[in-house]
């Protein structure tokens, strides 16, 4: 199968506690862990926090790129995100009606002398960031064992 070059990262146990992981992406090295109250060492963000961080970074970068291209006087953008599991029956606009679903709330603050129309347009653009599109599309995760 041909196509774009895939993004590849490596995650491995750090050997420093039950859940501490070392994450490698090109020249970058990060740490992931779980909080102490669930048996981790709290040495880094947890997996869901990394998902939120990726969405927030993509959101801000997409808004910035669009604002600069359209010469919109955006001085600064900040996004605060939260994640939780909620009962599907409590979600009026969700297709799933049984069990639980993942809910991400994204609160975007736009600073600068912006019109109401510019603010609304930037919110529309936020919903087009590539990570947002990935998270709201069909995702297939293919797992296989490698030979050690």
DODO-919765 format. One record per atom (N, C-alpha, C): residue in one letter; z, y, x. Coordinates in steps of 0.2 Angstrom, whole numbers, plus 5000, padded with zeros to 4 digits. Layout:
residues N
AZYX...
//
This chain:
residues 148
X500049945004X500050005000X500050065004X499550115004X499550175008X499850225003X499950285007X500250345003X500550385008X500950435006X501350475010X501850435014X502050465020X502550435024X503150435021X503550375020X504150385017X504750415021X505250445017X505850465020X506250405022X506450405028X506850355031X507550375034X508050345031X508750365034X509050295036X509550295040X509950235041X510750255040X511050205037X511750215035X512050145037X512650155041X512950095044X513750115044X514050055044X514850065044X515050095051X515450145050X515650175056X516150135060X516550085057X517050055061X517650085061X517750135057X518350185057X518650185050X518850125048X519150125041X518750085036X518950075030X518650025026X517950055023X517950115022X517350145019X516950195023X517150215028X516850265032X516150245035X515650285033X514950265035X514650325040X514250305044X513850355048X513150355045X512950415044X512250425041X511750455046X511250425047X510750455052X510050475049X509850535050X509250555048X508850595053X508450565057X508150595062X508650615067X508750675070X509250695075X509850715072X509950705065X510550725062X511050665060X511650685061X512150625060X512750655056X512850625050X513350645045X513850585044X514350605041X514850555039X514950555031X515050495029X515150485021X515850445021X516250455016X516850415015X517050415008X517550385007X517950385000X518550425001X518850454996X519550484996X520050434998X520650455000X521150415002X521450374996X521450404990X521750374984X521350314982X520750294985X520350234983X520250194989X520650204995X520650165001X520250195006X519950255006X519550285011X519950325016X519650355021X519950395025X519850475024X519350485019X519250555017X518950595023X518550555027X518250595033X517550625031X517350625025X516650655023X516550645016X516050685013X515850675006X515750605004X515850594998X515650524995X514950524993X514750464991X514050454989X513750504984X514150504978X513950554973X513950624975X514350644980X514350714982X513750724986X513550674990X512850684994X512250694989X512350654983X511750664978X511750734976X512350764974X512450834972X512250884977X512450864983X512250914989X511550914989X511150864989X510450864989X510150894984X510350884978X510050924972X510251004973X510851014975X510951094976X510551124981X510451084987X510051114992X509351124990X509051074986X508351074984X508351134979X508751144974X508751194969X508751264972X509151274977X509251344980X508551354984X508351304988X507751314992X507151324988X507051284982X506451294978X506551364974X507051384972X507151454969X506951504975X507251504981X507151544986X506351554988X506051494988X505351494990X504951534984X505051514978X504751544973X504851624972X505451644973X505651714973X505351754979X505351724985X504951754990X504251764989X503951704986X503251704985X503051764980X503451764975X503251814969X503551884970X503951894976X504251954978X504751974973X505151924970X505651944966X506251964970X506652014968X507152044973X507851994972X507751934974X508351894974X508751894981X509351914980X509751924986X510051864989X510351824984X510651764986X510651714980X510651654981X510751604976X511251554978X511751534973X512251484974X512251444968X512351374970X512351324964X512951284965X513351274960X513951234959X513751174955X513851114957X513651054954X514251014952X514250974947X514750924945X514450864942X514750804943X514550744941X515050704937X514950674932X515450634928X515050584924X515350524922X515150484918X515350494911X514950504906X515150514899X514850464894X515150454889X514950414883X514250434881X513850394880X513150414878X513150434871X513650414867X513650434860X513850504859X514150534864X514450604864X513850654867X513250624868X512750664871X512150674865X512150724862X511750734857X510950734859X510850754865X510050764867X509850704872X510250654872X510050594876X509750534872X509250504876X508950444873X509450384872X509850374877X510250324877X510850334872X511050284868X511550294863X512150254864X512050204869X512650154870X512850154877X513450144878X513750144885X513850214888X513850214894X513950284898X513350304901X513250364902X512750394906X513050444911X512650464916X512850504921X512650574919X513150624919X512950694917X513050734924X512550774925X512650824931X512550894928X513050934929X513051004927X512951044933X512451084932X512151134938X512251204936X512751244939X512851314937X512551354943X512051394941X511651434946X511851504945X512051534951X512151604951X511651644955X511251684952X510751724955X510951794956X510951824963X511251884964X510551934966X510651994964X510052044965X509852074959X509452124960X509252174954X508752134950X508852084946X508452044943X508352064935X507752064932X507752064925X507952004922X508052004915X508151944911X507551894912X506951924912X506351884912X506351844919X506551884924X506551854931X507051794931X507651814929X508151764929X507951694925X507651704919X507451644915X506951604919X506451644922X505951614926X506251574932X506751594935X507051564941X507351504939X507651504933X508051444930X507451394928X506951414926X506351364925X506151334931X506051374936X505851344943X506451294946X507051314945X507551264947X507451194944X507251194938X507151134935X506551094937X506151124942X505551094945X505651074952X506251084954X506351064961X506250984962X505950964968X505750894969X506350844968X506950864970X507550814969X507750814961X507650864958X507850864951X507250824947X506650834949X506150784946X506250714948X506450694954X506650624956X507150604951X507750644951X508350614947X508150604939X507650644937X507550644930X506950594928X506650564933X506050524932X506250444933X505850404932X505950334932X506050314940X506550284942X506750274949X506750194950X506450174955X506450094956X506750094963X507350054964X507650044970X507449964972X507149954977X506949884979X507449864985X507849814984X508249794989X508049734992X508049724999X507849665002X508349655008X508449595010X508849575016X508349575022X508549605028X508149605034X508449555038X508049525043X508349475048X508749515053X509349495054X509749525059X509649515066
//
